[in-house]
Amino acid sequence: MTPREHDPVLHDASDARLLSGLSGAGVYLMTRDGRHWFVRKAARSAAASARLRGQAAKQARFQAAGLRTPQILAEGEHEGRFYFDMELVRGLDAASWLRRATLAEVRSFGDRLCDYLGAAASAAPLAQSPNPGLFEAIYGKLCTVAAHPAGQHLAPDVLAALFLALDRVRRLGTRQPTLCHGDLTLENIVVGDDGALTVLDLLDAPWEHYWQDVAKLHQDLAGGWYLLTQPRIASSVLDHLSRRLQRTATQLDPAYPEVHALLLAATFVRILPYARDDAERAFVEARVAHFASLSRSEAP
C-alpha cells in the first residue's frame, strides 16, 4: 500500500513517498500532476497539530537569521491534522557534501555556520521555551528518560556524572533564550551548488538557545550519529568544524566549554526512547557514557 492510499492527509496527491516520520509528523515527497514535486509535512494526529503549527511558524520566520529555509507554499488541515507544503530544495545533505568537499569548501561551510551562531546569539527566540532555563530542560529530560524502560540500562555512574555536571549548570546562572533551529544536524542541512545552506525540519527545543544548535551539530561531528545511515566523513573535516564551532561558541559566551560535553550527552539521552533496535540503543548508550565521562573534566 502506498503512502497516498494509506494516509488520508495525502488525499490530493497523485503520487507520494514517505521521506521520514519522527517528532509526531510525517514528511512526504508528493505531486499532484506527476511533474511538479513538493514536500508535505503533516501531523500524525490532531493532537500533534499544535506543535506542527509552531514549527511551520518558526520555519517561516527563520530565514531572516541568515540560513535559508524551504519556502512554505501552503498550509491546510485534514480531519483535524495540520499540514504544510513547502518547496523541494535541491542539493546534497551536509554529510554527503562534506565527504567530497575541498578544504576551501569546508572552511566556507564552517564560516556560514559560525556566522549563523553569531546572529542567533543576539536574536530573540522564535518559539517559547517549554522550560525556564537549561538546568530545568536537562534535569527534566534526565528524570523522564531514567524512569523510561529505555533508560533502565544507563549505569548509575553515568547518571551520577550527568547530575554532577548539571549542578555546575545551575551555578552558571540563567541565560536569556535566543534564536535556535532545534534540530541542527548534518542531515537537516542541504548544501546547494553555490555552497548556500538551507536548513530543514526546525523543531521546538527544550530550551530555545543557540547552545542547543552547537550541541546538535556535535551529535554528528563528535558523536558520529550520521554513521547509522551514511559512510564515514574524514576525521580532519569533522575536527576542523568542531574546533571552529566550539571556538565561536566560546567567543560568544566564555562559559560554553563548561556545558559542552553535558549538552552532547543530553542530546543522546533524548534519543534513547526512540532507538529502533538493540544495536542503535547500544550505540546511543555508548555515546551517553562517553560524553558523561567527559563532562567530569569540564571546567568547574
N, C-alpha and C positions, 0 to 999 in steps of 0.2 A: 504494500500500500504506500503510495507516495505521500509526502507531507501535505500536498494540496488536498488529497482525498481524506486524509486523516484529521486535519485540523481546520475547523470551520472559519478560523480567523483569516485563512487564505482563500476565502470564497471567491475573490475577484481575480485570482491568478489563473493563467493558462498553464503555467509550469512553476514549480517551486522546489527549492533544495535546502535542506536544513544545513546551516553552517555551524551553529553552536547552540547550546541550551543551558546556560547557567544563570545564577542570580535571579531566578524567578521569571526569566524571559527566554523566548526562543528567537534566534536570528536566522532569517531566511533570505536566500537569493531568489528573486522571483521576477516574473514577467507577465504582462497581460496580453501581449501580442506576439510573443516569440522572438522579438527583435530587440526591444529595449528592456534592459535588465536594471533592477534596483534592489535595495536591501530593505527588508521589513523587520523591525524588532517589535515583538508582541508579548504582552504579559501572558503568562501561562494560566492565570486565573484572574477573576475580578479582584480578588484580594491583593494581587500584586500590581494592580494598575496604578495606585497612588505613587508607589516607588518609581515605576517606569515613567510616569509623567514628570517627576522630578529630574530623572536622568535626561529626558528629552529637553527640558528647560535648561539644564546645565550645559548640554551639548550645544544648544543654540547660542548661548552667551559666551562660550569658552574661547571662541576664535579671537576675540579682542585681546587675549593674553599673548598672542604670538604663535600659537600652534594651531594649525588648521584642523577643523573637524568636518565630517561629511555634511553637506547641506541637507537640511530637513526639507523634504518635498511636500509632505502631507502628514496629517495626524487623523486618527479615527478611533472608533470603538465598535466592537462587535460582541454582542452578548455580555456586556459589562467589562470586556477585556480591551484595555487601551493598547494601541499600536501606533508606531510612527514609521514613515517611509523616508529613506534617505538615498542620496546618490551612491552609486557604486564607485568607490575610489580605486583607481588602478595603480599598481606598483607592487613592490615586494615588502613583506613583513620585515621588520628590522633585523630579526635573527638571520633570515635568508640573505638579506642585503649585506650584513656585516661579514658574512663568510667570504664574500668576494670583493669587498671594498678595498680601495687603495688606502695608504696611510693618510693621504690628504683628505680623502672622503671620510675616514674615521674621525679625524680631527674636526672636520666641519660638522659631522653628526654630533660630536660632543659639545662643540660650540653652541649649536642650536638648543640642545637640552639645557646647557648651563644658562643661556640667555632666558629660557623659559623659567628656570628656577628663580633667577633674579627678578623677573616680572611677577611671578607667583608670590614671592615673599612679601611684596609690597602691595598686593591686590587683595581686596575683600573676597571672602568665600562666596561661591555661587549657590551654596546649599547650607542649610543649618546643620551644624554638627549634632548628632544624637547624644554626644557626651560633652560635658563642660571642658574637658581637657584630656591630654594624652594619658595621664595616670588613670583616669576613670575608664577610658576606652580600652586600654590594655588589661587593666585589672578585671573589668567585666568579662572580657573575652577569655582570659585565662581561667576564670572561675567557671564559665559556661562550658568550655572545652574539657576542663578537668573532670567535670561531672558527666560529660557525654561518654558513651561507650568508646568512641574513637580516641578519647584522651586517657583511657584507663591504662594504656601501655607506656605513657610517659613516666620515666623513672622519677622517684622522689627527689633525687639530687638535681635533676633538670628543672623541675618545678621550683625547687628552692632557689636555684641560681636566678631564675626569671623573677621571682618575687623580690629577691635581694636587689637586683638591678632596677626593679620597678620602684623600690624605695628611694633610689637615687633620683629617679624621675620626679618623684613627689617633692624632693628637696630642691629641685631646679626651679620650682615655681611655675606660674602659668605662662603660656604663650598665646597670643591672640590668633584666632583662626585665620587662615589665608586661602587663597585660591588653591585648588587641589583637583587633579584629574580623578584620583580614587583607585585606579587600576592600571597604572602606567607601566605595563610590561612590554617587552620587545614584540610580543605577538600583537599588541594593540597599537603599534606604531607602523604606519605604512610610509615607505620612502619612495617618492616619485622619481622620474627620470632626471629631474633637475636638482635632486637632493632635498627637496622640500619635505617636511614631515607632516603627516596627517595622523591625528590620534583618534582611536575608535573606542567605543564601549566605556564612556565615562560612567563612573559609579559614585553613589553617595559613600563617603568614607566614614569610618567610626569616629574620626576626628579630622575635620577639614583643615589640613595644613600641608605645606609643601614637603615637610619631612616624610610624610607618608609616601609621596611620589619618589623621593630618593630611595627609600627602603624598597618600594615595589620594583624599581629598576634593578636593584641589587638582588632581588629574588632570582633574577636571571643571571646578572653579572657575577655574583659571588655564590649564589645558591644553586645555579645550574638547573632551575626549573624548566627551562626551554628544552633540556635534553630528553625529556619524556616524549617529545614529538619531533625533535629536529636533530640533525647532525651537529657535531661539536664546532664551536667557534674558536679561533685561535686564542690561546690564553693571553697573548700580548695585547690583543684587541680589547678583551674584557678587562684586563688590568688597567690599561690606559683610560678607558671610560670610567672605571670605578674610581681611580685616583682623581680624575677631573671633577667628577660629580661630588665626591667627598670634600675635595678642596673648596669647591664653590659653596657647598652647604656650610662648611666651617667658616668661610669668609662672611657668609650671611649671618651666622649665629655661632660663635665660638663654642657653645655648649653642645653642638651636634655630635661630636665624637663620643660624648658620654652616653648617647642613646642609640648609636648606630646598630650595634650588634643586637640589642634588645628589640629594636624595631624589626630587624630582619627575622629574628626568632618569632616575633609576633605574627609576621606575615605568613610564616609556615604553620604556626599554630592554627590560624584561621582556616587553612586548607584542610586540616586533619578530618573534620566531619564529612568532607566531600570526597575523600580518597576513593577511587573507583575499584581498587583491588588491593590485595596484600602487598604486592610489590610497590605500588605507589604509596601506600601507607608507610611502609618501611623507609622509603626514600624521604618522605616528609619528616618522619620521626628522627631520622639521622640528621637532617638539617636543623631541626629544632634543638637537638642535643648539641650540635656543633656550635651554633650561634649563642646558645645559652652559656656554653663554656667560655666563649669569647667575651660575653657580657661581664664575666667576673673580673676581667682585666681592664675594662674600660675605665677611663679617668674618673676618680671619685669626685 
